[in-house]
Amino acid sequence: MDRRDFLKASGLIVGALGAPNLLAAGNRPIYSGWIPNRDAIERWVDKTNRPFFNQQGRHLRGTGAGRRVFLWKFLEKAIGKKLQPHAQGIGDCIGQGFGRGVDVLTGVQIHYHGKQERWVAEASTEMIYILSRMEIGEGQIKGDGSHGVWAAEALREYGVLLRQPYLEGKYDFTEYSAARARRWAHKCRTCTSWGGGVPDELEPIAKEHPVRTTTLVTRWEQARDAIANGYPVVVCSSRGFTDIRDDMGFLAPKGTWYHCMLLAGIDTLSKRQGGLLINSWGPNWVDGPIRWNQPAGSFWADPEVIDEMLKEGDSFALSNYKGYPAQIDLDYRLY
């Protein structure tokens, strides 16, 4: 699929309003936050060299067939414990999905690709969300939410900050703060504390740790091959699901979410194939059986369902993260 065919097929709409919230059982709010924007995708495609995974990963075509690859397990090995899902407090799922993607990619690079890196801390989801909206989007969105393409661009251009203190404790991102995500992600003339993007003095620190390769994934087969080779895929789509897993851990499609989640595993070896999606609504929004010791708050989806999600045109494979060297400076390029 070339640039013109992709942009015709994706049918993305332009959006600058905030994303709506969803309601779980008992009218408890659960937040989405993906806003589709065809114009933003078109601009990114036009200025990016080889923007599609089927261009960057041509040599990987077909390598995900007949495989079970569970990337979240490499993150669990890195952190030394069972993975717990994020629980977003506003419509910042873009930061949640891309942040968890960086975490998984870090674990993969350490324990799958064998890079001499060390685990330090999770990525700050707020900083990715804020960078996407402000440094990339220049404050165009009025409510909550962002575009996947802006987060992909933010990771490449501005990099990653972690859940830790910076500048001798002047900024501390150890704990997730929905209030900070919202306040810093808007143009602010009256805030008593920082508003209007990531502080300038933190940007050089973030830029030391970019995700150098972010590529558009538009079909299930591409996502399958990406996962099989250690590259998590952040999926942005309008596809909603039920909240009770079937006896094989799958959710059926239902309704509309406008949401961002992380595809972090595939099973193309079993009779029923599928991909594992990690959500950011905590552990209890979904119930029902699990398999392969999947993380809490996650679910399996059928290939044809994921394929339709990816066709919406704002999902990205992540690779080539410049993490934290274990001992010496290294060349982090993926060959």
HUQUIDA-V179700 format. One record per residue. N is the residue number from 0. SS is DSSP state (helix for helix, strand for strand, loop for the rest). NEAR is the number of other ideal C-beta (glycine too) atoms within 8 Angstrom. Layout:
N:SS:NEAR ; N:SS:NEAR
This chain:
0:loop:7 ; 1:loop:5 ; 2:helix:8 ; 3:helix:6 ; 4:helix:8 ; 5:helix:14 ; 6:helix:12 ; 7:helix:7 ; 8:helix:9 ; 9:helix:12 ; 10:loop:8 ; 11:loop:11 ; 12:loop:7 ; 13:loop:7 ; 14:loop:7 ; 15:loop:8 ; 16:loop:8 ; 17:loop:10 ; 18:loop:14 ; 19:loop:7 ; 20:strand:9 ; 21:strand:9 ; 22:strand:7 ; 23:loop:11 ; 24:helix:4 ; 25:helix:4 ; 26:helix:5 ; 27:loop:7 ; 28:strand:8 ; 29:strand:10 ; 30:strand:15 ; 31:loop:15 ; 32:loop:17 ; 33:strand:18 ; 34:loop:14 ; 35:loop:14 ; 36:loop:14 ; 37:helix:13 ; 38:helix:7 ; 39:helix:10 ; 40:helix:16 ; 41:helix:9 ; 42:helix:8 ; 43:helix:12 ; 44:helix:12 ; 45:helix:7 ; 46:helix:5 ; 47:loop:7 ; 48:loop:3 ; 49:loop:7 ; 50:loop:10 ; 51:strand:11 ; 52:helix:12 ; 53:helix:11 ; 54:helix:9 ; 55:helix:9 ; 56:loop:15 ; 57:helix:7 ; 58:helix:4 ; 59:helix:11 ; 60:loop:9 ; 61:loop:7 ; 62:loop:9 ; 63:loop:15 ; 64:loop:7 ; 65:loop:4 ; 66:loop:11 ; 67:strand:10 ; 68:strand:10 ; 69:strand:9 ; 70:loop:15 ; 71:helix:15 ; 72:helix:7 ; 73:helix:14 ; 74:helix:14 ; 75:helix:12 ; 76:helix:9 ; 77:helix:11 ; 78:helix:9 ; 79:loop:5 ; 80:loop:5 ; 81:loop:6 ; 82:loop:11 ; 83:loop:6 ; 84:loop:14 ; 85:loop:10 ; 86:strand:8 ; 87:loop:14 ; 88:loop:9 ; 89:loop:10 ; 90:loop:14 ; 91:loop:20 ; 92:helix:15 ; 93:helix:19 ; 94:helix:17 ; 95:helix:14 ; 96:helix:17 ; 97:helix:20 ; 98:helix:14 ; 99:helix:15 ; 100:helix:14 ; 101:helix:15 ; 102:helix:11 ; 103:helix:15 ; 104:helix:15 ; 105:helix:14 ; 106:helix:17 ; 107:helix:15 ; 108:helix:12 ; 109:helix:15 ; 110:helix:8 ; 111:loop:10 ; 112:loop:8 ; 113:loop:5 ; 114:loop:9 ; 115:loop:7 ; 116:strand:12 ; 117:loop:8 ; 118:loop:9 ; 119:loop:7 ; 120:loop:7 ; 121:loop:7 ; 122:strand:14 ; 123:loop:12 ; 124:helix:16 ; 125:helix:14 ; 126:helix:15 ; 127:helix:18 ; 128:helix:16 ; 129:helix:15 ; 130:helix:15 ; 131:helix:18 ; 132:helix:13 ; 133:helix:15 ; 134:helix:13 ; 135:helix:13 ; 136:loop:12 ; 137:loop:6 ; 138:loop:10 ; 139:loop:5 ; 140:loop:13 ; 141:loop:5 ; 142:loop:8 ; 143:loop:12 ; 144:loop:14 ; 145:strand:17 ; 146:loop:16 ; 147:helix:16 ; 148:helix:12 ; 149:helix:14 ; 150:helix:20 ; 151:helix:13 ; 152:helix:12 ; 153:helix:13 ; 154:helix:16 ; 155:helix:11 ; 156:helix:9 ; 157:loop:13 ; 158:loop:12 ; 159:loop:14 ; 160:loop:12 ; 161:strand:10 ; 162:loop:10 ; 163:loop:9 ; 164:strand:10 ; 165:strand:11 ; 166:loop:8 ; 167:loop:4 ; 168:loop:7 ; 169:loop:6 ; 170:strand:9 ; 171:strand:8 ; 172:loop:14 ; 173:loop:7 ; 174:loop:6 ; 175:loop:9 ; 176:loop:8 ; 177:helix:10 ; 178:helix:7 ; 179:helix:8 ; 180:helix:16 ; 181:helix:11 ; 182:helix:12 ; 183:helix:14 ; 184:loop:13 ; 185:loop:10 ; 186:loop:7 ; 187:loop:8 ; 188:loop:4 ; 189:loop:4 ; 190:loop:9 ; 191:loop:3 ; 192:loop:5 ; 193:loop:7 ; 194:loop:9 ; 195:loop:10 ; 196:loop:10 ; 197:loop:14 ; 198:loop:8 ; 199:helix:5 ; 200:helix:6 ; 201:helix:13 ; 202:helix:11 ; 203:helix:7 ; 204:helix:8 ; 205:helix:14 ; 206:loop:9 ; 207:loop:8 ; 208:loop:10 ; 209:loop:13 ; 210:strand:15 ; 211:strand:10 ; 212:strand:11 ; 213:strand:10 ; 214:strand:14 ; 215:strand:12 ; 216:loop:13 ; 217:loop:14 ; 218:loop:10 ; 219:helix:11 ; 220:helix:9 ; 221:helix:14 ; 222:helix:18 ; 223:helix:15 ; 224:helix:14 ; 225:helix:16 ; 226:helix:18 ; 227:helix:12 ; 228:loop:10 ; 229:loop:13 ; 230:loop:12 ; 231:loop:15 ; 232:strand:15 ; 233:strand:17 ; 234:strand:15 ; 235:strand:14 ; 236:strand:14 ; 237:strand:10 ; 238:strand:12 ; 239:strand:9 ; 240:strand:12 ; 241:loop:7 ; 242:loop:9 ; 243:strand:8 ; 244:loop:13 ; 245:loop:10 ; 246:loop:4 ; 247:loop:9 ; 248:loop:13 ; 249:strand:12 ; 250:loop:13 ; 251:loop:7 ; 252:strand:9 ; 253:strand:6 ; 254:strand:5 ; 255:strand:6 ; 256:strand:11 ; 257:strand:13 ; 258:strand:13 ; 259:strand:15 ; 260:strand:12 ; 261:strand:13 ; 262:strand:16 ; 263:strand:15 ; 264:strand:14 ; 265:strand:16 ; 266:strand:12 ; 267:loop:11 ; 268:loop:7 ; 269:loop:7 ; 270:loop:3 ; 271:loop:7 ; 272:loop:10 ; 273:strand:12 ; 274:strand:15 ; 275:strand:16 ; 276:strand:14 ; 277:strand:15 ; 278:loop:11 ; 279:loop:14 ; 280:strand:12 ; 281:loop:8 ; 282:loop:7 ; 283:loop:6 ; 284:loop:10 ; 285:loop:13 ; 286:strand:6 ; 287:loop:8 ; 288:loop:8 ; 289:loop:9 ; 290:loop:8 ; 291:loop:10 ; 292:loop:4 ; 293:loop:12 ; 294:loop:10 ; 295:loop:8 ; 296:loop:13 ; 297:strand:14 ; 298:strand:13 ; 299:strand:15 ; 300:strand:13 ; 301:loop:10 ; 302:helix:10 ; 303:helix:7 ; 304:helix:10 ; 305:helix:16 ; 306:helix:10 ; 307:helix:10 ; 308:helix:12 ; 309:helix:16 ; 310:loop:10 ; 311:loop:15 ; 312:loop:16 ; 313:loop:14 ; 314:loop:16 ; 315:strand:15 ; 316:strand:15 ; 317:strand:16 ; 318:strand:12 ; 319:strand:9 ; 320:strand:15 ; 321:loop:10 ; 322:loop:13 ; 323:loop:7 ; 324:strand:10 ; 325:loop:7 ; 326:loop:4 ; 327:loop:6 ; 328:loop:3 ; 329:loop:8 ; 330:loop:3 ; 331:loop:10 ; 332:loop:6 ; 333:loop:7 ; 334:loop:2
